[in-house]
Amino acid sequence: MSPEITKHNGKAHTSPLRSMPPPSSFTPVTPHLAISPTVSVVVPAMNEAENLPHVFATIPQWIDEIVLVDGNSTDDTVAVARRLRPNVKVVTQTGKGKGDALAAGFAACTSDIIVMIDADGSTDGREIINFVGALVTGADFVKGSRYASGGGSDDLTVNRRLGNKVLTGIVNVMYNTKYTDLCYGYNAFWARHLDVLNLDCDGFEVETLMNVRAAKAGLKVHEVPSHERNRIHGESNLHVVRDGFRVLKTILKEWRRQPSAPQPEPTARPAADRGVA
């Protein structure tokens, strides 16, 4: 092993390079790219049987674990998921709301990285590599942005766009962040930060809660461009005014809450060894 040469006060110092993990610990992504962390994808779903074939088709085969959180569907959501991916892990939601579903799904994950996407076809699983890439190169929490260069949306109404802009601005002022998109449900993070996020809300305000708590805890947050598509089948449960007020209430409530301390990076798997090969 060749030594790593660094300079300090004009003098050269040598230190041994950290060894790379064995090849067996890497998951092939393309013929030229592999990653060493394991990745779980959480998909909260209620009566999304018609949409799941499209959603699952976009999730890469190299994903280690798919966790479907079923909100007590009355259609064939669970049966369709198991037909599409026989090894899917199904969690039956006991509470109500997207926040509750995500908390149940996160708790069931066993991978190093957790990615959350929607079951209505609005988020593209092929973008997951961008989120994972940002995490393995230094980020703690990665959020998708429809407003970042390369992002966009086919589904943002004037009211949703205005509300999101106002709420994003409030968070940026109150929490000293530079977010471009607050209310978007495509996010990824290292599983060791679950305690920091500590989801304790039920509804669509969950995305805002995660973004605020990540910032308050001092996590390294990185935005990646994402394109939101229209829901394929069915109708959204989002109510702009009602859920907008819930988001605002969450922002103000978090201002008074003490932040949690983030978990240190495991020493057994150094950051330099847990990246892209």
C-alpha positions in Angstrom: 0.0 0.0 0.0 1.5 3.3 -1.0 1.6 6.0 1.6 -0.4 9.2 1.4 1.9 12.3 1.3 0.7 15.5 2.9 2.4 18.8 3.7 2.2 20.6 7.0 4.2 23.8 7.7 6.2 23.2 4.5 7.3 19.7 5.6 6.2 16.5 4.0 4.5 13.9 6.1 3.5 10.4 5.2 0.6 8.3 6.5 -0.7 5.0 5.3 -3.8 5.0 3.0 -6.9 3.5 4.4 -7.7 0.2 2.7 -10.6 -0.2 0.3 -13.4 -2.6 1.2 -13.4 -6.0 -0.4 -15.0 -6.1 -3.9 -17.8 -8.3 -2.5 -19.1 -5.3 -0.5 -19.8 -3.2 -3.6 -23.2 -3.3 -5.4 -22.9 -2.9 -9.2 -24.9 0.1 -10.6 -23.5 0.2 -14.1 -20.5 -1.6 -15.8 -18.4 1.3 -14.7 -19.9 2.2 -11.3 -20.5 0.5 -8.0 -21.5 1.7 -4.5 -20.7 0.1 -1.1 -23.5 1.3 1.1 -26.8 -0.6 1.0 -29.9 1.3 0.0 -33.6 1.0 1.0 -36.5 2.7 -0.8 -39.6 3.5 1.2 -42.9 3.8 -0.8 -46.0 4.9 1.2 -49.1 3.8 -0.7 -52.8 3.7 -0.3 -54.9 2.4 -3.2 -52.1 2.8 -5.7 -52.4 -0.6 -7.5 -52.7 1.1 -10.9 -49.6 3.3 -10.3 -47.2 0.8 -8.8 -46.2 -1.0 -12.1 -44.9 2.3 -13.4 -43.3 3.3 -10.1 -41.5 0.0 -9.5 -40.3 -0.1 -13.1 -38.3 3.1 -12.4 -36.6 1.8 -9.2 -33.2 0.4 -10.1 -32.5 -3.3 -9.7 -29.4 -2.6 -7.6 -31.6 -1.2 -4.8 -31.2 -3.6 -1.8 -34.6 -3.2 -0.2 -38.0 -1.8 -1.1 -40.3 -1.2 1.8 -44.0 -0.6 0.8 -46.0 1.0 3.6 -49.7 0.0 2.9 -52.2 2.5 4.3 -54.9 -0.2 4.5 -55.6 -0.2 0.8 -59.0 -1.5 -0.4 -57.6 -2.3 -3.9 -54.8 -4.8 -4.9 -51.9 -2.5 -3.9 -50.1 -5.2 -1.8 -50.7 -8.0 -4.3 -49.4 -5.9 -7.2 -46.3 -4.9 -5.2 -45.5 -8.5 -4.4 -46.1 -9.6 -8.0 -43.7 -6.9 -9.3 -41.0 -7.4 -6.6 -41.5 -10.8 -4.8 -38.9 -9.7 -2.2 -40.7 -6.4 -1.3 -41.1 -5.8 2.4 -44.7 -4.9 3.2 -45.5 -2.8 6.3 -49.2 -2.3 7.2 -49.8 1.2 8.5 -51.5 1.3 11.9 -52.0 5.1 12.0 -53.0 7.6 9.3 -51.3 10.1 7.1 -48.1 10.3 5.1 -45.9 11.2 8.1 -47.1 8.2 10.0 -46.5 6.0 7.0 -43.0 7.2 6.5 -42.1 6.7 10.2 -43.3 3.1 10.0 -41.4 2.5 6.7 -38.2 4.1 8.0 -38.3 1.9 11.2 -38.5 -1.2 9.0 -35.5 -0.4 6.8 -32.2 -2.3 7.3 -29.9 -0.4 4.9 -27.3 2.3 5.3 -29.2 4.7 3.2 -32.9 5.4 3.1 -34.7 7.0 0.1 -38.3 8.1 0.1 -40.4 8.3 -3.0 -44.1 8.6 -3.8 -46.4 5.8 -5.1 -48.4 8.0 -7.5 -45.8 8.1 -10.3 -44.8 11.7 -9.7 -41.3 10.8 -8.6 -38.8 9.0 -10.9 -36.8 6.2 -9.3 -34.2 6.6 -11.9 -33.1 9.7 -10.1 -32.2 7.7 -7.0 -28.5 7.4 -8.1 -28.2 11.2 -7.9 -29.4 11.2 -4.3 -27.1 8.3 -3.3 -24.2 9.9 -5.2 -24.5 13.1 -3.1 -24.7 11.1 0.1 -21.6 8.9 -0.6 -19.6 12.0 -1.5 -20.2 13.8 1.8 -23.9 14.8 2.4 -25.9 13.7 5.4 -29.3 14.6 4.0 -30.2 15.1 0.3 -33.4 16.7 -0.8 -34.9 16.9 -4.3 -35.6 20.3 -5.7 -38.0 21.1 -8.5 -36.4 24.6 -8.7 -32.7 23.6 -8.9 -31.1 23.8 -12.4 -32.3 20.6 -14.2 -35.4 20.2 -12.1 -39.0 21.0 -12.8 -42.6 20.0 -12.3 -45.6 19.1 -14.5 -48.0 19.3 -11.5 -47.4 22.6 -9.6 -50.5 24.8 -9.7 -50.2 28.6 -9.2 -51.4 28.2 -5.6 -49.0 25.4 -4.8 -46.1 27.2 -6.3 -46.9 30.4 -4.4 -47.4 28.7 -1.1 -44.2 26.7 -1.5 -42.2 29.8 -2.3 -43.6 31.7 0.7 -43.0 28.8 3.1 -39.5 28.1 1.7 -38.6 31.8 2.3 -39.8 31.7 5.9 -37.7 28.6 6.6 -34.6 30.1 5.0 -35.0 33.3 7.1 -35.8 31.5 10.4 -33.3 28.6 10.1 -30.5 30.3 8.0 -30.9 27.8 5.2 -30.7 28.2 1.4 -33.4 25.8 0.3 -35.0 26.3 -3.1 -37.9 23.8 -2.5 -39.4 23.0 0.9 -42.6 20.9 0.2 -41.3 18.1 -1.9 -41.4 14.4 -1.0 -38.3 13.1 -2.7 -35.5 12.9 -0.1 -32.7 10.6 1.0 -30.4 10.3 4.1 -28.1 8.1 6.0 -30.1 5.8 8.3 -28.0 6.7 11.3 -29.7 10.2 11.3 -33.2 8.7 12.0 -33.0 9.8 15.6 -32.3 13.4 14.5 -35.3 13.5 12.2 -37.5 11.7 14.8 -40.7 11.9 12.8 -43.6 12.7 15.0 -46.2 14.1 12.7 -49.0 12.6 10.6 -49.5 14.6 7.5 -47.9 16.1 4.4 -46.0 18.5 6.7 -43.5 15.6 7.2 -41.3 16.8 4.4 -40.9 20.3 6.0 -40.3 18.7 9.4 -37.4 16.6 8.0 -35.9 19.6 6.2 -36.1 21.8 9.3 -34.7 19.2 11.7 -31.9 18.3 9.4 -30.9 22.0 9.3 -31.2 22.5 13.1 -29.1 19.5 13.8 -26.3 20.8 11.6 -26.5 18.0 9.0 -24.8 18.6 5.7 -27.9 19.1 3.4 -27.5 19.0 -0.3 -30.1 19.6 -3.0 -30.3 17.7 -6.3 -32.5 18.6 -9.2 -35.6 16.5 -9.6 -38.5 16.5 -12.1 -42.0 16.0 -10.7 -44.5 14.4 -13.0 -48.3 14.3 -12.9 -50.0 11.6 -10.8 -50.8 8.8 -13.3 -54.0 7.5 -11.8 -56.3 8.6 -9.0 -56.6 11.8 -7.1 -54.1 13.4 -4.6 -55.0 13.7 -0.9 -53.2 17.0 -0.7 -55.3 20.1 0.2 -53.3 23.2 -0.5 -54.8 25.6 2.2 -55.3 23.0 5.0 -51.9 21.4 4.5 -50.2 24.8 4.0 -51.4 25.9 7.4 -50.1 22.6 8.9 -46.7 23.2 7.3 -46.6 26.8 8.7 -47.6 25.5 12.2 -44.8 23.0 12.0 -42.2 25.6 11.0 -43.2 27.8 14.0 -43.4 24.9 16.4 -39.9 23.7 15.5 -38.4 27.1 16.2 -39.0 26.5 19.9 -37.8 22.9 19.9 -34.3 22.0 21.0 -32.4 20.2 18.1 -31.1 16.7 18.5 -27.4 15.9 18.2 -26.5 14.0 15.0 -24.9 10.6 15.2 -21.2 10.5 14.4 -20.1 8.6 11.3 -19.3 5.0 12.1 -15.6 4.4 12.6 -15.8 0.9 11.2 -16.6 2.2 7.7 -14.7 5.5 7.0 -16.3 8.0 4.7 -13.4 7.6 2.3 -14.1 3.9 1.9 -17.8 4.3 1.6 -18.1 6.0 -1.7 -18.1 5.4 -5.4 -15.7 2.9 -7.0 
